[in-house]
Amino acid sequence: MPTDPSARPPGPCAAELAVFRERKQHADQPFPFNIYPCTIPGDFPQVALHWQDTMELIYVKKGRGLVQAGPHTGDWMQAAAGDIFVFPPGRLHGLRQAPGQAMEYENLIFALSLLGAPDDPVTQTYLLPLQAGRLALPVRLRPGEEGWRQAAACLDAADEASRQRRPGFELAVKGALLGFLGAVVGLRTAPPEPPTADTQRLKTLLSRVEAEYAAPFPVSRAAALCGCSASHFMRWFKQMTGQSFNAFLLERRLIAAAARLRGTDDTVLAVAEAAGFDNLSHFNRQFKRRYGMTPSAYRRAPAAGQQKAPDPAGSGAQEAVISRGLPAGDSRGSS
């Protein structure tokens, strides 16, 4: 697909924003499509606010959870079995456990370049505008709503094709994804919101946090990056994300630690230090508060050692991933 300058997230800090993209480069694969079975809180209690330059679909299979479809606290939505969430390239989103609930879902990620050649009318009419943020799609489809049955059938077909891996399964997957877009592209929805200064500022900050979360990162430094006082920054960050900056940073470090516990044989001390904790007792206490068990127990727990889900924040520490979009035997990490 030809490069479209508008396809990149806008703003003067594009180089910095690129750091916050997911580490997994799906578009570099021969067949850039993956399905990841995930559970919250079985695999992780939340997926931190993030964005990527690929399409991401969240297809809820069982239970309930919370899905964030934008940078503001008001963008959180209740998710239930059957719901399908659509996140085009560049859109900030995240997931979180609903209090007392668990959620199983499939995370489908694919590059739009998979679906059309550069001079294909489909690419020119739909894929490039979608990549550039100029084509509106519904954020959520719920059972019983217009287009849901056809869209869900297409995702089920893509899942089944990549599960069976019969000769030509790539054609079936590609056809199913095109069918999904065909089912949702004509649905009534509001036009895409233009990027705001707050959104760009948040992306820039998150990119820096993603690159340097293991280093000391006081509120004063975060505020300086955003060009405001510490007091104003704390109010603004809480308004944008629903949590304090220190809580967000702690969560990011705990997610990185959990992924390293699942994916490496490093000592607990080494895991804590790699995630940015300089006090082992503090790490153990915070980890148990978040995950309900000690780091050592978490490493031994079945949920951490069986279906290994991708690190949602892209630490790259976990490589053993159940992925049905890659050729057999080629299983790689994602976020």
C-alpha positions in Angstrom: 0.0 0.0 0.0 1.5 3.4 -0.9 2.6 5.6 1.9 0.0 8.3 2.7 1.5 11.1 4.9 -1.9 11.6 6.6 -1.9 8.0 7.7 0.7 8.8 10.4 -0.7 10.2 13.6 -0.4 14.0 13.2 1.6 16.4 15.2 5.1 17.7 15.6 6.2 14.7 17.7 5.7 11.9 15.3 9.1 10.4 16.0 8.3 10.3 19.7 4.8 9.0 19.2 6.3 6.1 17.2 8.0 4.8 20.3 4.6 4.2 21.9 3.4 1.9 19.1 3.1 -1.7 19.9 6.5 -3.5 19.6 5.0 -6.2 17.5 5.4 -5.3 13.8 2.5 -7.2 12.2 3.0 -5.4 8.9 6.5 -6.9 8.6 5.2 -10.5 8.6 4.6 -12.3 5.3 0.9 -12.7 6.2 0.3 -9.8 8.7 -2.7 -11.3 10.7 -2.9 -12.7 14.2 -5.5 -13.8 16.6 -4.7 -13.8 20.3 -7.0 -15.5 22.9 -6.8 -13.4 26.0 -8.4 -13.2 29.4 -8.8 -10.4 32.0 -7.7 -10.8 34.7 -6.3 -14.3 34.0 -3.6 -13.0 31.7 -3.4 -9.4 33.0 -5.7 -7.1 34.9 -5.6 -4.4 32.3 -4.3 -3.5 28.9 -2.7 0.0 29.2 -3.9 2.8 27.0 -2.1 2.4 23.7 -2.3 2.7 19.9 -0.8 1.0 16.9 -0.6 1.5 13.1 -2.6 -1.7 12.4 -6.3 -2.6 12.7 -7.3 -4.1 16.1 -10.6 -5.9 16.8 -11.7 -7.0 20.2 -14.3 -9.8 20.0 -15.7 -10.6 23.5 -16.4 -14.3 23.9 -17.4 -14.7 27.6 -18.0 -12.5 30.7 -17.7 -8.8 31.1 -15.1 -6.1 31.2 -14.4 -2.5 30.5 -13.0 -1.2 27.1 -11.7 2.3 26.6 -12.1 3.8 23.2 -10.4 7.1 23.5 -8.2 9.1 25.8 -10.9 10.4 28.1 -12.5 8.9 31.2 -15.9 9.1 29.5 -14.6 6.8 26.8 -14.9 3.7 29.0 -17.7 1.3 27.9 -19.1 -1.8 29.5 -18.2 -4.9 27.4 -20.2 -8.1 27.3 -20.2 -11.4 25.5 -20.7 -10.9 21.7 -19.6 -7.3 21.7 -17.1 -6.4 18.9 -14.9 -3.3 19.3 -13.2 -1.7 16.3 -10.0 0.3 16.6 -8.6 1.7 13.4 -4.9 2.6 13.1 -3.8 5.4 15.4 -6.8 5.2 17.9 -6.0 5.2 21.6 -7.7 2.4 23.4 -7.3 0.1 26.4 -9.0 -2.6 28.4 -9.6 -3.1 32.2 -11.2 -5.7 34.5 -14.7 -4.8 35.6 -15.0 -5.1 39.4 -15.6 -8.8 40.3 -15.8 -9.8 36.7 -13.7 -11.8 34.2 -13.7 -11.4 30.4 -12.5 -13.8 27.7 -11.9 -12.2 24.3 -10.1 -12.6 21.0 -7.7 -9.9 19.9 -7.5 -9.8 16.1 -4.8 -7.6 14.6 -4.0 -7.2 11.0 -2.4 -4.7 8.6 -4.7 -3.0 6.1 -2.1 -3.6 3.4 -3.0 -7.2 3.6 -6.4 -6.5 2.0 -5.6 -4.6 -1.2 -2.9 -3.8 -3.7 -1.8 -0.1 -4.1 -3.8 0.5 -7.2 -6.8 -1.5 -6.1 -10.0 0.6 -6.0 -10.7 -1.0 -2.6 -7.5 0.4 -1.3 -8.1 3.9 -2.7 -11.7 4.1 -1.7 -11.6 2.5 1.8 -8.2 1.3 3.1 -6.2 4.4 2.7 -8.9 6.7 4.2 -9.3 4.2 7.0 -5.5 4.2 7.6 -5.5 8.0 7.6 -8.4 8.3 10.0 -10.8 9.8 7.4 -13.2 6.9 7.3 -15.6 6.4 10.2 -16.4 3.0 11.5 -18.6 2.1 14.5 -16.6 1.7 17.7 -18.8 -1.1 19.0 -21.2 -3.6 17.5 -23.5 -5.4 19.9 -25.6 -8.5 19.3 -28.9 -7.6 17.7 -27.7 -4.4 16.2 -27.6 -3.7 12.5 -24.6 -5.4 10.9 -23.6 -7.5 14.0 -24.6 -10.9 12.7 -22.7 -10.5 9.4 -19.7 -9.0 11.1 -19.5 -11.7 13.8 -19.9 -14.4 11.2 -16.9 -13.0 9.3 -14.7 -13.0 12.4 -15.8 -16.5 13.3 -14.8 -17.6 9.7 -11.4 -15.9 10.0 -10.9 -17.7 13.4 -11.9 -21.1 12.0 -9.8 -20.7 8.9 -6.6 -19.8 10.8 -7.4 -22.6 13.4 -7.6 -25.3 10.7 -4.8 -24.1 8.5 -6.0 -25.9 5.4 -4.4 -25.1 2.1 -5.6 -21.7 1.1 -6.5 -20.6 4.6 -4.9 -17.2 3.9 -7.4 -16.6 1.2 -10.3 -17.5 3.5 -8.9 -15.1 6.2 -8.5 -12.3 3.8 -12.0 -12.8 2.4 -13.4 -12.9 5.9 -11.7 -9.6 6.9 -12.9 -7.9 3.7 -16.4 -9.2 4.5 -16.1 -7.7 8.0 -15.2 -4.3 6.7 -18.0 -4.6 4.1 -20.5 -5.3 6.9 -19.5 -2.3 9.1 -18.3 0.4 6.7 -21.8 1.5 5.7 -23.3 1.6 9.2 -24.4 4.9 10.5 -21.8 6.5 12.7 -20.4 9.9 13.6 -17.4 11.2 11.6 -14.0 10.6 13.1 -13.1 13.2 15.7 -10.1 15.3 14.6 -7.0 15.0 16.8 -6.9 17.5 19.6 -3.9 19.1 21.3 -4.7 17.1 24.5 -4.7 13.8 22.6 -1.4 14.6 20.9 0.1 15.7 24.2 -1.0 12.5 25.9 0.4 10.4 23.1 3.7 12.2 23.3 3.9 11.6 27.1 2.8 7.9 26.8 5.5 7.4 24.2 8.2 8.6 26.6 6.8 6.6 29.4 6.8 3.5 27.3 10.4 4.0 26.4 11.6 4.9 29.9 9.2 3.4 32.4 12.0 1.5 34.2 13.9 4.7 34.9 13.0 7.3 37.6 10.0 9.3 36.2 8.7 11.8 38.7 5.6 13.9 38.2 7.7 17.0 37.7 9.4 15.4 34.7 6.1 14.4 33.2 4.7 17.8 33.7 7.8 19.4 32.0 7.3 17.2 29.0 3.7 18.5 28.7 4.8 22.1 29.3 2.7 22.8 32.4 3.0 23.0 36.2 3.0 19.8 38.3 -0.4 20.7 39.8 -2.0 21.4 36.5 -0.5 18.2 35.0 -1.9 16.0 37.8 -5.4 17.3 37.3 -5.1 17.1 33.5 -3.7 13.5 33.5 -6.4 12.3 35.9 -9.1 13.9 33.7 -7.7 12.3 30.5 -7.0 8.8 31.8 -9.1 8.4 35.0 -6.1 7.7 37.2 -3.1 9.5 38.6 0.2 9.6 36.7 1.9 7.7 39.5 -0.8 5.0 39.4 -0.5 4.7 35.7 3.3 4.4 35.9 3.0 1.8 38.6 0.6 -0.2 36.5 2.9 -0.1 33.5 5.8 -1.4 35.6 3.7 -4.2 37.1 2.5 -5.2 33.7 6.1 -5.4 32.5 7.1 -7.4 35.6 4.2 -9.8 35.1 5.2 -10.4 31.5 8.8 -11.0 32.5 7.7 -13.5 35.2 5.6 -15.4 32.6 8.2 -15.3 29.9 11.6 -15.6 31.5 13.5 -17.5 34.3 14.9 -14.3 35.8 15.0 -14.0 39.5 12.2 -12.0 41.2 14.9 -9.4 42.1 16.0 -9.1 38.5 12.4 -8.9 37.3 11.7 -6.1 39.8 14.8 -4.1 38.8 14.1 -4.5 35.1 10.6 -3.1 35.6 11.8 -0.1 37.5 11.5 -1.1 41.2 14.4 -0.3 43.4 13.0 -1.9 46.5 12.1 -5.6 46.5 9.8 -5.4 49.5 7.8 -2.6 47.8 7.6 -4.5 44.6 6.4 -7.7 46.3 3.8 -5.7 48.2 2.5 -3.8 45.1 2.5 -6.9 43.0 0.5 -8.9 45.5 -2.0 -6.0 45.8 -2.5 -5.9 42.1 -2.4 -9.7 41.2 -3.6 -11.2 44.4 -0.5 -13.4 44.9 3.3 -13.0 45.3 5.5 -12.8 42.2 6.7 -16.4 42.8 3.2 -17.7 43.1 2.1 -15.8 40.0 4.9 -17.5 38.0 3.7 -20.9 39.1 0.0 -20.3 38.6 -1.7 -22.1 35.7 -3.0 -18.8 34.3 0.5 -17.5 33.9 2.0 -20.7 32.5 -0.6 -22.2 30.1 -2.3 -19.8 27.6 0.3 -17.1 27.5 -1.2 -13.9 26.2 0.8 -11.2 24.6 2.3 -8.5 26.8 -0.4 -5.7 26.3 2.1 -2.9 26.8 4.7 -4.3 24.5 7.6 -5.0 26.9 8.7 -7.8 24.6 9.6 -10.0 27.6 7.2 -12.8 26.6 7.7 -14.7 23.4 5.5 -17.8 23.9 2.1 -16.6 22.5 -0.9 -18.6 21.3 -1.3 -17.0 17.9 -3.4 -18.5 15.0 -2.3 -16.0 12.4 1.3 -17.2 11.8 2.5 -20.3 10.1 2.6 -23.4 12.3 5.6 -23.3 14.6 6.1 -19.6 14.3 4.7 -18.1 17.5 5.9 -14.6 18.4 5.2 -12.0 21.0 2.9 -9.1 20.6 1.3 -6.4 22.6 
